[in-house]
Amino acid sequence: MKMYDLEKLRFSNDLLQIAEQAGAEFHKVSANDYRSHCPLHGGDNKSAFTIYLDGGVQKYKCFTRQECGTGDVIDFVQKWLNISFNDACEWLGGEKQLNQADKDRIIKNRAIREIQRLEEATNKALQVLEELRQTETWRKYHETVEQNENYQQLWESEGIPIEWQNYWWLGYCNQFTVMTDIGKWTTPTMTIPIFTGTNWELQNIKHRLINPYKQNDKYRPERPGLQASPFFCSPDDMFDAEKIIIVEGEKKAMVTYLTLEDNDYQVIGLPGKNQWRNIVDKFHGQSAYVWLDPDAYADALEFSKLIGARLININMKVDDAINDGILTKRGIRNLLSTSRKPRA
């Protein structure tokens, strides 16, 4: 096998340019941090893929797919073109050229593998969801709350009175185990079932970790692989309400809905700041208001423009503002009435 000057290959090839050849579209986060959707597996998360400097060497990482891997420019070319280490070195050194037929074959094979992966993931998720529906796991968690005043008070401290705990089937799990970078981590959780439609079909069960291993890792699904679905304060209406407020998170949606006290409004809690991309096509002329967390302003702005919604932006998370007594029913109404659609 031919020996290569690996250091020369790493420094003479710009990983940013090569990733752009593969389909990346970068935006600069900081001096040495560029983000894009992942060119290896696709997707529409514009921050799922990063290129950064590590000891002066350009490295890449995909945050959403383990199989995309991480590494330097040689590793990237291996993944992108599905070739060996030696072939990647030849390609980077200009000794190996790929004709259009080779490139088309690589793209086709990658697409086939991605379709197969999606089908397998979908079938597995459907199987898991059916099991949850049959075992009625959310009912067991809710019964734990019904039987313990301390757990009821815990939900009340979050701004959710008992009658609404019952309405949304909110629950409590004494021991819930999640995987972290140090292994298994067990914590009690507050549980939130996600329902849709007039039959209130279960889509997911979210666990709010009471003692998370990391403070920014507070929510986990009941089972890995379940689809992230928005929380509807009125599941019967879903996207059919004439007035819709979109916030970030299930608990924020509940608190906003209860404080507003207006059945003409549907309040939707997104499972994450990037998850609005999955519901853009659900809006058809409704009076919509986008009210995401302060650190998601760029996402909120883009979302608002796409669906023609009014944009609300305050320097606090909405549930914190409400529970701290800063924002009242009147305050929410004032924000709704004075909000404006951003310029296209």
N, C-alpha and C positions, 0 to 999 in steps of 0.2 A: 504494500500500500504506500502510495506517495506521501511523503512528509510535507506538511504545510506550516508556514509561519502563522500560527493562529492569532497572535497579537496583531500582526500586520493586517490580517483579514478583518479583525474586529474594528480596527481604527481606520481602515481605508474604505469601509462601507458604512453608509449612513442608514441606520436602522429606520429612521423616520421616513426616508424616501422609499425604502424597500417596502415598508408597511403600507405606504400610500399606493404603491404599485399593486399591492394585494387588495386594496379597497378601503383602507382606513381614511377617515376624514377628521383630522386632529383639530382640537382647540387647546390653547395653552392655559394651563392652570397656574403654573409657577415657572420660574426660570428653567428648571430641569424636569418638569412634569407636563407631559402632553397626553391628552385623553381623547378617546374615540370609541365608536362601537367596535367590537372585535372583528377584525378582518378574517380571522381563522374560522369562526363559527357563525358569523353574521350577527343578527339581532339588531335591535334599535336602541339599546341603552348606550347613550353617547359618552358614558364614562366607564364602560365595562372593561376597557382596554387602556393600558398606560405604557408609555415609554419614559424611562427615567435614567439618571446616571447613578452608577454604583461603582465607586472607586475609579471614576473617570471612564468607565465602560458603559455604553448604552445597553440597557436591559428592557425587556418587555414583560408584561404580566397581564393575564386575563383574570378578572375577579369573579366571573360568573361560571366558567366552565373549567374544571380541573384538567380535562383532556387537552385543552389549548396550551397548558403548561406555562412555563416561564423560562427566561434565559437570555442569551445574547443573540446577536444577529445570525450566527450559525444555527442556533436552535430554532430561531424563527423560520429561517429558510427551509429547514428540514420539515417543520410542521406545515408550512404553507404549501410547499411543492410536493410533500409526501415523498421525500427522497432520503437517501442515506447521508450520514455525516460526511463521507468522502465526496459524494456528489454535490453536497451543499458547499463544501470548500472549493470544489472545481467551479461551481456556478459563481460564487463570490469572487473568485480569482479571475473570472473571465474566460476560463478554459472550457466551460461547458455551456452550450446554448440550448434553450428549449424552443422548439418550433411551435407554431400555433396549434398543431394537432396535439402535441404533448400538453400544452396549457389547457386546451379544451377537455382533454381526457381527465386531467387533474380536477378541474372545476366540476365536471360531471360526476366523478366518483365522490367528491366531497359532498355534493348535493344529495346523492343517493344515500350516503352514510347519515347525513343530517335528517333526511326524511325518515329513515329507519329508526334513528334515535328518538325522534319526536313521536313516532307511532308507539314505540315501546314505552316511553315516558307517559304518554296519554293513557294507554291501556292500564298501566300500573296505577296511575292516579285514580282512574275510574274504579278500579278494584278496591283501592284503599277507601275511597269515599263511600262506596256501597257498603263496606264493612262498618264504617262509622254510623251510617244511617240505620243499619239494621240493629247495631248494638245500642244506639241512642246514647252515646257517650256523653253528649252535652247535658242530657237529663240527669245523669248521675252527678255531674259537677254542680248542677243547679240545686239538686237535693241537698248537697253538702252545705250550700249557702242557706237554704230554707231552714235547716236544722241547727244553725249556729249563728247567734246574734252577733258575734265578733266579726264574722265574715260579711254579714249584712252591713255592719257599721263600716267595714273596710271599703265596701262599694259606695256607701253613703259619703264617706270622706272624699271620694273622687267626684262627688256631685251627682250620684245616681241614687234616687230614693228607692225604697223597697218595692213599690208597685211597678216601677220601671225595670228593676232587677228581674222581676217575674216576667214582665212583658218581653224582654229581650233574652230571657233564659240565661242570664249571667251566672257564672259559677265560680267554684274554687277547687283547686287541686292541691292536695296536701304534699304530694311528692311527684315532681315532673323532672325527668332526666333528659338532658340535652348533651350534644357533643360539642366540645370546645377544643382549642389548640393544646389544652393540657389533659384532654381525655373527657370522661363523663362528668357532668356537673348536675347536681340535684337541688331543686329549689321548689318551694310552694309557688303556685301561680294563681292569677285571676283569669278566668276563662271567658272568652267571647265567641259564641257561635255565630257564623255568618250565614244568613238565610236570604233566599231570593224567591220572588213570585208569590202569587196568591196562596199557594200551598206551603209556603215557607220551606222550600227545599234546602237542606243543609249543603253548603258549599265548602265549608272549612270550619275549623275551631282554632282560634288564636289564643295563645297563652301569653299573658303578660307576666314575665318573670319577676317575682318579688325580690329575690336576691340574685341578680344576674352576675355572671362571672365578669363581664365588662359592661360598663354603664351604657354604652351605645348598642348593646345587644340585648334589648329588653323583650323582644317579641319572637316567638317561635310557633310554627304550626303544630297541630296535634300529631301529625305524621309527616315525615319528609316526602316531598314529591307532590303534595297537594297544591293545586293551583291557587295563587294569591288572588283573592276576590275582594271587591269593594264591600264595605259595610253599608247597608241601607237602613236608616232609622225607621223607615216605613217600607218593609220588604214587598208589600202588596203593590206599591206604586213603581218601585225601581226607578227607571228613567222617564216614566210617563208623566210625572208631576210638571206643572207649568212653571214652577219656581224651584230651582235647585241650587243648593249651596254645597260646594265641594271643599272639604277640609282634609287634613293629613292625619289619618289615624282614626280608629274606631271610637276610642274614648272621647276624643275631641268632637266627633260627630254627635255622640249622645248628649254631651254637655251643651253644645250649641243648640241642638234641637229642643232640649228641655227648657233652656233659658229663653229662647225665642218665643215659645208657646204659640205657634201658628201652624195649623194643620195644612195650610196652603203651600208650605215649604217642605220639600224633601231635603234631608241633609245626608250627604254621602261621605263616608270616611275612606280615603284611599289607603291601601296597605303599605304605601311607601311613596316618597316624593316623585319617583320616576314612573309610578304605575299609571299615571294619567294617560300615557300613550296607549294603553289597552282599552280605553273607553271613549276616545275622541269621536269615533263614528256613531256613538249612541245618542249624540245631541242633535236635535233637529228643530231649532228655532225656539227652544225654551228660554226663559229668563234665568240665566245661570250666573253664579257668583263663584269665583275661584279665590280661596282663602287658605293658602298653604302656609307652612311655618316660615319664619323670617329667613332661614338659610336656604329656602327653596324659591327665592324670588325669580330667578331666571327661568325655572321650570314653570312657575305660575304665570309669568308673562307670556311665554310661548304658548302654553295651554289656552290662556284667555284669548289670544289672537286667533287661534285655530278654530275655536267654537263660538267666537263672538260674545264672550262672557265679560262681565264686569270684574274688575280686579280689586281685591281688598288686601292691604298690606299694613300690618302693624308690627311693632318691634317686640312683640311677645307671642308665645304660643296661645292660641285662643282659649284653651281650657285653663291654662294658668291665669290668664287675665280674668276669666269668669270666676274661678274658684277663689282668687285673691280679692274679689270684690271690685276690681278695676273696671270690668266690663259688665253692664247690666242688659236687661231686655231692651231698654230704651237706647243704650249705647249701640247694640247690635243693629237695631232698626235704623239708627242714624248712619252707621257705616254702610248699610245696604242702600239707603236712599241717596247717599252722597258719592257712592262709588261710580267709577267711569270705566268705559271700555278703553283699553290701551290702543294707541294708534297702530294701524297695520304696518 
